[in-house]
Amino acid sequence: MVTTTLSDRLADVGLADADARTLYRWLLLTRALDERIWRLNRQGQVPFAIPARGQEAAQVGSAYALRPGHDVALPYPRDLGVVLVLGMTPLEVLLSALARADDPSSAGRQLPMHWGHARLGIVSSSSPVGTQIPHAAGIALAARLRGADSVTCCFFGDGATSKSDFHEGVSFAAIHRLPIVFFCQNNGYATSVPLSLQMAIPNVADYASAYGIPGLVVDGNDVLAVYAATREAVHRARSGDGPTLLEAKTYRLLPHTSDDDDRRYRDPAEVATWEARDPLPRFRADLLAAGLLDEPSDAELLAEIHAEIDEALTQAEATATPMPDGEPSLART
């Protein structure tokens, strides 16, 4: 039996040991910032939260395959890991969560976690599910017409694939062979509706064959597998070979939103099963086994991240709230 080491896996996907440590830091930062926002919501300081816990590997691994500021990303609200990897800072994330005037996404006038950042090429979506998918196809067409080599990556959950926006956007992109990656984070539920009541096929990626494009299922809790699949899809799009539909099988470990009670529709045993597959301790164990991380450096890194978040929160709380009248002034820096 041949045992594949972490170093072998990294080499297979064109990454070095330093990339593994960088990916781990992104996973850790996403988890820590997500937990802080959740606590702030429970303390009444953040009005609404959409947790990312459990889906960090799908978000970090996919975004790491993009060129920040060059490629265009259309995240969906749970995509905290995506926007962090693409360049949004914890301060900018907290400005959105606290609805402050300097929030780069909407100047504090949109629901939290409706990400947008002009300089980073992050396009804000609206609250209705799936509307970013046809927008993404249009952005990819615009890149084609301009002669740009940018790739558009559109993120969404499994629930969005039940909307006409998904089928219209994918069909248009496939017909015109646009430079786009459709990335579905399938966490098994469209809010409270399980996958078995959303679709009659086992995989979202199976839809791809209807549109004549590649479809691939990947372990969404394996950050390296997600990176490798997204890198290949991005390369295909940038080379002029058209769209790919990627499906990352994952699971959200917290309720759908801060206003949701998932105990009404999820079996605690199911949640516990997925908690055992949590992508963060999984990757940490790989790094420890490979000698790329040790317990003291892990504790030091976590303390550094918490200090970074503490400082960002202090700064965010000191900023102004939006004025009730007048035009918003979006932060563009």
Secondary structure, 3 states (H helix, E strand, C coil): CCCCCHHHHHHHCCCCHHHHHHHHHHHHHHHHHHHHHHHHHHCCCCCCCCCCCCCHHHHHHHHCCCCCCCCEEECCCCCHHHHHHCCCCHHHHHHHHCCCCCCCCCCCCCCCCCCCECCCCECCCCCCCCCHHHHHHHHHHHHHHHCCCCCEEEEEEHHHHHCHHHHHHHHHHHHCCCCEEEEEEECCEECCEEHHHCCCCCCHHHHHHHHCCCEEEEECCCHHHHHHHHHHHHHHHHCCCCCEEEEEECCCCCCCCCCCCHHHCCCHHHHHHHHCCCHHHHHHHHHHHHCCCCHHHHHHHHHHHHHHHHHHHHHHHCCCCCCCCCCCCCCCC
